[in-house]
Amino acid sequence: MARARLAGSDGSLHGLDNDKDQVIFDKEFNYHSVRVPCKGEVDASVEGSLHRPRLVNLSPGGAQLEGLRVRVGTLMTLRFGGV
């Protein structure tokens, strides 16, 4: 399970930032994570509702989803790949 907040939206595309307690790199350094393109549906729990958006890419600092509309800063929980 990964907790994340919506970082931005453009239509049905959304970028996520992992919850600060789960970030795996040191924010002191100027670091730009590598985004890995991927395809697949995820379970996204948003304010008690379950959604099935598509995962577009993934990085150590977040993920990009397609097909889900939520407010910037909204806490969501993602489940994918059995995690």
Residue pairs with C-beta under 8 A, 6 or more apart in sequence:
1 77
1 78
1 79
1 83
2 18
2 19
2 22
2 63
2 77
2 78
2 83
3 18
3 19
3 21
3 22
3 75
3 76
3 77
4 16
4 17
4 18
4 19
4 62
4 63
4 75
4 76
4 77
4 78
5 16
5 17
5 19
5 73
5 74
5 75
5 76
6 14
6 15
6 16
6 70
6 71
6 72
6 73
6 74
6 76
7 15
7 16
7 17
7 62
7 72
8 14
8 15
8 72
9 15
9 69
9 70
9 72
12 66
12 67
12 68
12 69
13 56
13 64
13 65
13 66
14 53
14 64
14 65
14 66
14 68
14 70
15 62
15 63
15 64
16 62
16 63
16 64
16 65
16 76
16 78
17 61
17 62
18 60
18 61
18 62
19 75
23 60
23 61
24 60
25 31
25 33
25 60
25 61
33 59
33 60
33 61
33 62
34 59
34 60
35 57
35 58
35 59
35 64
36 57
36 58
36 59
37 56
37 57
38 55
38 56
38 57
38 58
39 54
39 55
39 56
40 54
40 55
40 80
40 81
41 52
41 53
41 54
41 55
41 80
42 52
42 53
42 54
42 55
42 65
42 78
42 79
42 80
43 50
43 51
43 52
43 78
43 79
43 80
44 50
44 51
44 52
44 53
44 65
44 68
44 76
44 77
44 78
45 51
45 76
45 77
45 78
45 79
46 68
46 70
46 74
46 75
46 76
47 74
47 75
51 68
52 67
53 65
53 66
53 67
53 68
54 65
54 66
54 67
55 63
55 64
55 65
55 80
56 63
56 64
56 65
56 66
57 63
57 64
58 64
63 78
70 76
